[in-house]
Amino acid sequence: MANIRSAEKQRRQAEKATIRNRTGKSRLKSALKKARAAVAAGKAELSAGFSEIDKAAKKGLIKNNTADRYKSRLSAAAKRIAK
């Protein structure tokens, strides 16, 4: 339990951020799962997946290199299926 007002405020802010981050990560994972399923089914619907990846990177939920890696792997999978 925090004894200092600023520590109590930081705890409250951390709780809010945790909820916000958890929601965003969950949303990203769902979008990735849908995009991978679409690619596996032969539908190259990558724009929705790319959009969610970019939003997560912009919000700081994932790093830019991680976002680029996710997009690269989705693109590569789509190209493999297209052959």
C-alpha positions, 0 to 999 in steps of 0.5 A: 500500500502506498504511503505517499500521494504521488505513489498512490496516483502512480499506482492508479495510472499504472492500473489504467495503463495495464487495462489499456495495454491488455485491451490493445494487445488482445485486439492485435492478437485477434487481428493477427489470428484473423489475418493468418486464417485469411491467408491460410484460406487463400484470401490475401486480405492483409490490409485489416491486419496491417492496419491493426499492426500499425495502430499497435505500433503507433500506440507503443504496444509493440515496437516498430521492428516487431510491427515490421516483422509481423507485416513481413511474415504475413506478406511472405505467407500470402506470397507462398499461398499465392504460388 
